[in-house]
Amino acid sequence: MTEIKISTEFIKLDQFLKFTGEIGTGGQAKELILDGQIKVNGEVEERRGKKLYPGDKVEFLGMKYIVS
């Protein structure tokens, strides 16, 4: 599991996906989210604006991340 450090209280899901470097554009992030390919804390998440806080776990494209 890869740890991604944020310097703010939270980060929105679509921004987080781009921040990992695995997704190049907001459009790609939107597609993955709407296709149900993103899991947050083990559950499929379909809201682009979902706020992620330290301790949240995100899975997509076979990768696992934890927000810190």
Buried (B, 14 or more C-beta within 10 A) or exposed (E): EEEBEBEEEBBBBBBBBBBBEBBEEEEBBBEBBEEEBBBBEEEEBEEBEBEBEBEBBBBBEEEEBBBE
